[in-house]
Amino acid sequence: MYIFNIITLLGGLAMFLYGMRLMGNSLKEGSSGTLKVVMGKVTDNPIKAFILGVAVTAIIQSSTATIVITSGLVAAGVISLNQSLGIIIGANVGTTVTGQIIRLLDINSEGMSVLKFFQPDTLAPLALILGIVLIMFFKFKKSDNFGNIAIGFGILFTGLLNMTGAVGGLKESGLLDPLFTGLGQNPFLCYGVGAGVAFLLQSSSATIGIMQAFSLGGDIPFKAVYVVLVGIYLGDCVTTAIVCSIGAKQDAKRVGIVNILFNLSETVLVLVVVTLIHQFGLLDAIWDKPMTSGAIANTNSIFNLSCAVLLLPMVGVYSKLSRKLVKDEPKAEDKYADKKAALNPLFFATPAIAFQGCYDALKTMLSLSEANINRAFDIVFSYDEKVAKQMEEDENNIDSLTDCVDNYLVNLSPHVKEELHVRILDQYHKMVTQFERLGDHAVNIKEDAEALSKDECVFTEDALNELRTSIELINEIFEYTTQAFEKRDAEAARHIEPLEEVMDDLINTMHDNHLARLREGKCSMQSGMVFLDILSNLERVSDICSNIGVAVVARVNPATASLAHNYISSLHQGSDTKFNEEYVAAHDLYFEKLK
């Protein structure tokens, strides 16, 4: 019964699609660390952008993924819409590499034993063996990733072999003859089949691969193949445009529109040129001739490359059309809109790029918090309403960035698999809370300054000098904190803890000194309460800097991640000579200034 051939065909199709997805995802994961850096350096030269689009798509085996990443980079402001146009066209050419790999089905090893190794029935099990060996017996960096690439490759070809075997059985039954005959006689049906299947599978490579598998068991003529191909181009690009438009900014949506415009142009160009050439009788030799897997791959590559060369000069026209089709939306100015736009769900499939967006936003939060703390101390000494309003604006920006980063990290979590990425995720989860708290303490000090100004209270000169000493120390702590986070510098992070310990000692001494001034009547009770509150916020700010330093050390040295409390305790107990020396030196320096 031929029902079993159909079951085998569908099972082979499932394996083929899963293998392609596993291989593509693993390739993206393995190369994502450099994707943003490379794509972000694209110049306005469309030829360079085109070459980059070809290369990236050939590496990650997905034009959809390349264009979606490009859309995200445009939304984040890393590259402009004009810079992205060449990448889009290049991606459509790069996707033909998959078809060239699948053409290995055509290899005939008779008389050449070496070629036997490149036949899918040998290559598939070899790839599976290599993959499982890499996963089970090797533990070097990215061994699992390389193993998954090999296993995906093996599953892909195993699925193809099952499909071709099932197609051969169905061919003998005569069930496929009417289908192939119908395709050859009805170009509209061919176009609809190509567009529909590509839209459902969300992959032009997969759809062409299926056609290549069917070509081994059936008679698919050139006159059907070329129409199916142009249908595939449109079906795949519509899916990409939909993905690019979900929650995206206007320029990101235009990336998807440009992809559709290019593929529509390619469709018209191929149909017109092939029809004209056929009318001149130049295609009679292959018009009704059955196409092999290799011939389909070559036809696809020739169509895409030729259209790219002819249409690349029109990128400016596509840009103008996309701007007319997708109008700019008037919106309130957001100073940090680019940072928020970089937190794009499109990057979940490439965590390295997603983390870069988080890093940029966190770095901005740290900078804003540090600036607000310095402003807060400035208005303690000399109150300025304009500075206070600027602090409120930046505190709102910090809160807004906090919400964006926090939500993004939560949604990114299910997509994070690699150990390194898990460590980065853990660190960033901690950092977003710590940076937000820094901003809150700056606001607390600002409110203390407002209270002093409103009630016309003043500190004694001794109290002001003590504050200046503590501010000098907190600025040194901030300098190491910023360097530790921005440069992932564990050495800079280790300088924070001895200074934080000196800050604790300094604040305790300042607290005692202030109580003595209160007893002697040198300052009022009201100003005394404000002074003590400022000291409390200072201590908490230095504690947060300590937490940031420990998080950086834990990321660089995972062994300390689960022993953070013990790590701090061991330092405070005097077991670290370098810590002791730095603590004594800083203690002597700042207590001398306090006198």
Buried (B, 14 or more C-beta within 10 A) or exposed (E): EBEEBBEBBEBBBBBBBBBBBBBBBBBBBBBBBEBBEEBBEBEEEBEBBBBBBBBBBBBBBBBBBBBBBBBBBBBBBBBBBBBBBBBBBBBBBBBBBBBBBBBBBBBEBEEEEEBEEEBBEBBBEBBBEBBBEBBEEEEEEBBBBBBBBBBBBBBBBBBBBBBBBBBBBBBEEEEBEEBBEEBBEBBEBBBBBBBBBBBEBBBBBBBBBBBBBBBBBBBBBBBBBBBBBBBBBBBBBBBBBEBBBEEBBBBBBBBBBBBBBBBBBBBEBBBEBBEEEBEEEEBEEBBEBBBBBBBBBBBBBEBBBBBBEEBBEBBEEBBEBBBEEBEEEEEEEEEBBBBBBBBBBBBBBBBBBBBBBBBBBBBBBBBBBBBBBBBBBBBBEEBEEEBBEBBEEBBEBBBBBBEBBBEBBEEBEEBBEBEBBBBBBBBBBBBBBBBBBBBBBBBBBBBBBBBBBEEEBEBBEBBBBBBBBBBEBBEBBBBBBBBBBBEBBBEBBBBBBBBBBBBBBBBEBBBEBBEEBBEEEBBBEEBBBBBBBBBBBBBBBBBBBBBBBBBBBBBBEBEBBEEBEEBBEEBBEEEBEEBEEBBEEBBEBBBEBBE
